[in-house]
Amino acid sequence: MSTLICGSLAFDNIMVFPDRFKNHILPEQIHILNVAFLVPEMRREFGGCAGNIAYNLMLLGGEPMIMATVGDDAAPYLERLDKLGLPRTHVRQIGGSFTAQAFITTDLDDNQITAFHPGAMSFSHLNKVESANAKLGIVAPDGREGMMQHARDFADANVPFIFDPGQGLPMFSGDELLDFIKLADYACFNDYEAKLLCDRTGRSLEQLAASLKALIVTRGADGSEIHAGGQRYDIPCVEADNVIDPTGCGDAYRSGLLYGIANGFDWTTTGRLAAVMGAIKIAHRGGQSHQPSREEIGARYQRAFGELPW
């Protein structure tokens, strides 16, 4: 089933500071902060939620289509999509802009200082869902206007979709979030986002779930929960072979949700597959460096749950 993934394509520039920020930032001088960190180690990763979700859905054997905006500097990312066989029919290049970029500096205590430049992502509303002829979709973190436009587009086209605001959730008011919930068929949040959602809308998770086919809340090492049809399905966390980098784990999880929905899996199987994808991803650096085959994903699922997902 063709699945349209509306969200960002971004470069993640990751730098490692071989010391601790606390040794260089004086609390009593914070009002005149002026510091520089020497970072001998630096790498650039392909990221952005749309890119990460599409990559993981491809690993599962799904049919992802990316809808995103990129800048003049996007050539390496576009070449990667071509090499992977991911169609970029709905990836629009915005002249005079940069592709969205995160600049992340991490110290020895795993503290992070991040600067994010949205760049071409701010023009995501120029893309129109109806041009893609998709059967399923997701509205993932993107430009504010684009997220609102794409949710309306999916609803107008009667295409079921997941509302997944991620770190973009604070951009929206309580009323706007309720509008998203009314338009969407499914919604997915981490535990912090779910609490913020309830605070802003004045509704409980159970009340919000009643307006959806399913509401999913991820809780990191504590697993996840799926509220659907008046029931709650508790999904355990799958033990990772190694814990290297959580970047993109939520995107990997969402690929499992999309694959399960597209293939008519029950919610227990869908949630478990999503958990397996997150566990595979966390053992690798970056959002797109893991390369399991579909058979290896199935074997990992079987190892965790005693049966194959398909």
PEDAJO-V591770 format. One record per backbone hydrogen bond with DSSP energy under -0.5 kcal/mol. CO is the residue of the C=O (numbers start at 1). NH is the residue of the N-H. Records with the same first field share a line. If there is no record, write none. Layout:
CO: NH / NH
This chain:
1: 63
2: 135 / 136
3: 5 / 65
4: 6 / 138
5: 7 / 67
6: 140
8: 50 / 51
9: 100
10: 47
11: 13 / 102
12: 14 / 45
13: 15 / 104
14: 43
15: 17 / 106
16: 18 / 41
17: 19
19: 108
20: 23
21: 24 / 25
24: 26
25: 27
26: 29
27: 30
29: 32
30: 33
37: 39
38: 40
40: 42
41: 16
43: 14
45: 12 / 47
47: 10
48: 52
49: 53
50: 54
51: 55
52: 56
53: 57
54: 58
55: 59
56: 60
57: 61 / 62
58: 61
63: 3
65: 5
66: 68 / 90
67: 7
68: 92
70: 94
71: 74
74: 77 / 78
75: 79
76: 80
77: 81
78: 82
79: 83
80: 84
81: 85 / 86
82: 85
85: 87
87: 66
88: 91
90: 68 / 92
92: 70 / 94
93: 95
94: 97
97: 72
98: 120
100: 11
101: 117
102: 13 / 104
103: 105 / 115
104: 15 / 106
105: 113
106: 17
107: 110
111: 107
113: 105
115: 103
116: 118
117: 101
118: 121
119: 122
120: 123
121: 124 / 143
123: 126
124: 127
128: 131
129: 132 / 133
135: 160
136: 4
137: 162
138: 6 / 140
139: 164
141: 8
143: 147
144: 148
145: 149
146: 150
147: 151
148: 152
149: 153
150: 154
151: 155
152: 156
153: 157
154: 159
155: 158
158: 160
160: 137
161: 185 / 186
162: 139 / 164
163: 188
165: 168
166: 169
168: 171
169: 172
173: 177
174: 178
175: 179
176: 180
177: 181
178: 182
179: 183
180: 184
185: 213 / 214
186: 163
187: 216
189: 218
190: 194
191: 195
192: 196
193: 197
194: 198
195: 199
196: 200
197: 201
198: 202 / 203
204: 208
205: 209
206: 210
208: 211
209: 212
214: 187
215: 227
216: 189
217: 225
218: 191
219: 222
220: 223
223: 219
224: 235
225: 217 / 227
226: 228 / 233
227: 215
228: 231
231: 228
232: 234
233: 226 / 235
234: 236
235: 224
242: 244
246: 249
248: 252
249: 253
250: 254
251: 255
252: 256
253: 257
254: 258
255: 259
256: 260
257: 261
258: 262
259: 263
260: 265
261: 264
266: 270
267: 271
268: 272
269: 273
270: 274
271: 275
272: 276
273: 277
274: 278
275: 279
276: 280
277: 281
278: 282
279: 283
280: 283
281: 284
282: 244 / 245
293: 297
294: 298
295: 299
296: 300
297: 301
298: 302
299: 303
300: 304
301: 305
302: 306
